[in-house]
């Protein structure tokens, strides 16, 4: 079945309402009709089989037939991915793959060597959240990955329990075998120019785990995707 999104606020009893964008896709792109069946998830982990009752210009009314299991289960790892912002579509790809890999929260991260200003990143926030929603529809998750407001490096390092934070660096880190993580992890991925010395010192003095993977140097977008996969394998459900 085709999948759609409706927030919990749009679900009342056995009825739910699709808003304008979802209605436009249902009506104009998929050309669906009254009585057709679809799947609708609420972004909080629940998914429903529904029948279309009404299709309007700006909204659609559906009746819930039953709650069903999402195609893609949620990981038992509460993973926050804080990735340095990079220009263009490469960052869009990182967000899309983070959804597919079961990331819980995504944080666009401003670092010293980041080539995107914080104010410019804020302007792209709506776009990133739309990408996350579309990726959720396609991969079968029923829980939306939260895309947080862009923030600076110091806010993450200083505002999070350092024992739950892993900073991946191409230098000056320990091996993965030294990390003993629980079921809540914040992973920090640096920019294409690497971390500044002052950032590494700030992380070290704060007690953050700094990990280096055998000296291998990865592009920023490659690092974000591959390291998320490794974390889900070691501490999550990719095993």
NORWO-V509076 format. One record per backbone hydrogen bond with DSSP energy under -0.5 kcal/mol. CO is the residue of the C=O (numbers start at 1). NH is the residue of the N-H. If there is no record, write none. Layout:
co=CO nh=NH
co=CO nh=NH
This chain:
co=2 nh=39
co=4 nh=41
co=7 nh=10
co=8 nh=11
co=10 nh=12
co=10 nh=17
co=12 nh=15
co=14 nh=64
co=15 nh=12
co=16 nh=62
co=18 nh=60
co=19 nh=23
co=20 nh=24
co=21 nh=25
co=22 nh=26
co=23 nh=27
co=24 nh=28
co=24 nh=29
co=25 nh=29
co=25 nh=30
co=26 nh=32
co=33 nh=36
co=36 nh=52
co=38 nh=50
co=39 nh=4
co=40 nh=48
co=41 nh=6
co=42 nh=8
co=43 nh=144
co=46 nh=42
co=47 nh=68
co=48 nh=40
co=48 nh=50
co=49 nh=65
co=49 nh=66
co=50 nh=38
co=51 nh=63
co=52 nh=35
co=54 nh=61
co=59 nh=56
co=60 nh=18
co=61 nh=53
co=61 nh=54
co=62 nh=16
co=63 nh=51
co=66 nh=49
co=68 nh=47
co=71 nh=73
co=76 nh=78
co=77 nh=79
co=78 nh=80
co=78 nh=185
co=79 nh=81
co=79 nh=104
co=79 nh=105
co=80 nh=82
co=80 nh=187
co=81 nh=83
co=81 nh=107
co=82 nh=189
co=83 nh=109
co=85 nh=115
co=87 nh=90
co=88 nh=91
co=88 nh=92
co=89 nh=93
co=90 nh=94
co=91 nh=95
co=92 nh=96
co=93 nh=97
co=94 nh=98
co=95 nh=99
co=96 nh=100
co=97 nh=101
co=98 nh=103
co=99 nh=102
co=104 nh=146
co=105 nh=81
co=106 nh=108
co=106 nh=148
co=107 nh=83
co=108 nh=151
co=109 nh=85
co=109 nh=111
co=110 nh=153
co=111 nh=114
co=117 nh=121
co=118 nh=122
co=119 nh=123
co=120 nh=124
co=121 nh=124
co=122 nh=125
co=124 nh=128
co=125 nh=129
co=126 nh=130
co=127 nh=131
co=128 nh=132
co=129 nh=133
co=130 nh=134
co=131 nh=135
co=132 nh=136
co=133 nh=137
co=134 nh=138
co=135 nh=139
co=136 nh=140
co=136 nh=141
co=140 nh=72
co=142 nh=43
co=142 nh=45
co=142 nh=144
co=146 nh=106
co=146 nh=148
co=148 nh=108
co=151 nh=110
co=152 nh=155
co=152 nh=156
co=153 nh=156
co=153 nh=157
co=154 nh=158
co=155 nh=159
co=156 nh=160
co=161 nh=164
co=162 nh=165
co=162 nh=209
co=164 nh=186
co=165 nh=209
co=166 nh=168
co=166 nh=188
co=167 nh=169
co=167 nh=211
co=168 nh=190
co=174 nh=212
co=175 nh=178
co=176 nh=179
co=179 nh=181
co=183 nh=78
co=185 nh=80
co=185 nh=187
co=186 nh=166
co=187 nh=82
co=187 nh=189
co=188 nh=168
co=189 nh=84
co=191 nh=194
co=196 nh=199
co=196 nh=200
co=197 nh=201
co=198 nh=202
co=199 nh=203
co=200 nh=204
co=201 nh=205
co=202 nh=206
co=203 nh=208
co=204 nh=207
co=209 nh=167
co=209 nh=211
co=210 nh=174
co=211 nh=169
co=212 nh=214
co=213 nh=216
co=216 nh=218
co=219 nh=223
co=220 nh=224
co=221 nh=225
co=222 nh=226
co=223 nh=227
co=224 nh=228
co=225 nh=229
co=226 nh=230
co=227 nh=231
co=228 nh=232
co=229 nh=233
co=230 nh=234
co=231 nh=235
co=231 nh=236
co=232 nh=236
co=232 nh=238
co=237 nh=239
